[in-house]
Amino acid sequence: MSPLIAATETAIGTAGHPGLAVGGLTPLTTVDFPDRLAAVVFVQGCPWRCPYCHNPHLLDRNSPLGKAWDDVLDFLDARVGWLDGVVFSGGEPLAQRNLAKAVAEVRGKGFETALHTAGPNPERLSRVLPLLDWVGFDVKTAFVDYQRITGVPRSGDAARESLSRLIASGVPYEVRMTLDPSLTDGPTIRALAADLRGMGVRRFVVQPRRWLLWETYLPAFKSLVQDADVREVMCAYQRLDDEPCCGSTRLLQKILRDDWGFKYLVVSDCGAITDFY
């Protein structure tokens, strides 16, 4: 067995059946699969333990299932013709040995398929790549320093090998990274970006850890809205979690209007509306 995949071979899946251990299902998303209306299947289990994990409840593969795989298939049967695709996310989908069978089953229903992964198992990624239309690939830090983030020796070697295979496959992809200033600094990110560019990566997105939004970016805006009683807000040109800020229900409706009580005018940054995608 390759040492790059030894940590993930205790994967999930009943022998002879393509079922997955599913932790949850998002019935509709417009941001997780570029240019598609999609559902997201969140699978359970991950061999790594990154401190900023967005879905820590999915790390343990033995947790109670959120949804039976057959129920997921029944849901998709009812969405044929309505959804464009299905995203396999997690957790870490490559932690499940039956992933390729499950993806093939979903493609057999006429859906396009996407994968969110950090690449802990290059061999399993190679098996599923021919079945995919898009991959969102998560990097943690400089590959030589992965163990500090994941807690797993040689995890950076596995991630780099997986990314190399993804690039060589020709499957469209995006490389993204969660920014946690307590773990990764600017020079490290710039060095990683240069390394990725040398590998052939052309799209690298850095997204803030979720608590940064609430503790660093939003407090000043909240004070302006509630304390200074501003009458006009300009939404930002950039994206948050790959969703245009000027089209974000989360930012403009839930936070700004519902939570903060803003009742006045919202305008877009110059050109933001015409440059969403």
VENCOR-V166508 format. One record per pair of residues at least 12 apart in sequence whose ideal C-beta (glycine too) atoms are under 6 Angstrom apart, sorted by the first residue. I is the first residue (numbers start at 1). J is the second residue. D is the distance in whole Angstrom. If there is no record, write none. Layout:
# VENCOR-V166508
i:j:d
I:J:D
I:J:D
This chain:
# VENCOR-V166508
i:j:d
4:122:6
4:157:6
4:158:4
5:121:5
5:123:6
7:47:5
7:152:6
8:47:5
8:95:5
8:120:5
8:121:5
11:95:5
11:96:5
11:97:4
12:45:5
12:61:5
12:96:4
13:96:5
13:97:5
13:98:3
18:98:5
18:101:3
18:102:5
18:105:6
19:69:4
20:43:5
20:69:5
20:96:5
20:102:5
21:44:4
21:61:6
21:65:6
22:41:6
22:43:6
22:66:6
22:67:5
22:69:6
22:72:6
23:42:5
23:44:4
23:58:4
23:66:4
24:42:4
24:66:4
25:41:6
25:67:5
26:40:4
27:39:6
31:242:5
31:243:5
32:87:5
33:85:5
33:87:5
33:114:4
36:84:4
36:85:4
37:83:5
37:84:5
38:85:4
38:87:5
39:83:6
39:86:5
40:87:4
40:89:5
41:72:6
41:88:5
42:58:6
42:89:5
43:90:5
43:91:5
43:93:5
43:96:6
44:58:5
44:61:5
44:91:5
45:61:3
45:91:5
45:95:4
46:59:5
46:91:5
46:92:4
46:95:6
47:95:6
47:120:5
48:150:4
48:152:6
49:151:5
50:149:5
50:150:6
52:178:6
52:180:5
52:209:5
58:90:6
58:91:4
76:109:6
80:110:6
84:112:6
85:111:5
85:112:4
86:106:5
86:111:5
86:113:6
87:114:4
88:115:5
89:116:4
93:115:6
93:117:6
94:117:5
94:120:6
94:121:4
94:124:5
94:125:6
99:128:6
100:127:5
100:128:5
103:128:6
103:131:5
104:131:6
107:131:6
112:133:4
113:132:5
113:133:6
114:134:4
115:132:5
115:135:5
116:136:5
118:138:4
119:159:5
119:162:3
119:163:6
120:158:5
122:161:4
122:162:5
122:165:6
125:162:5
126:165:6
129:169:5
129:171:6
132:171:5
134:172:5
135:166:6
135:171:6
135:173:4
136:174:5
137:163:6
137:173:6
137:175:5
138:176:6
139:175:6
139:177:5
141:184:5
142:188:6
142:192:5
143:156:4
143:160:5
144:156:6
167:200:5
174:203:5
175:201:5
175:204:5
176:205:4
177:206:5
178:207:6
178:209:6
179:206:5
179:208:5
180:209:4
222:260:6
225:260:5
225:262:5
226:260:6
231:264:5
232:265:5
233:266:5
234:267:5
234:269:6
235:268:6
237:269:4
237:272:5
244:276:5
246:268:5
246:272:4
246:273:6
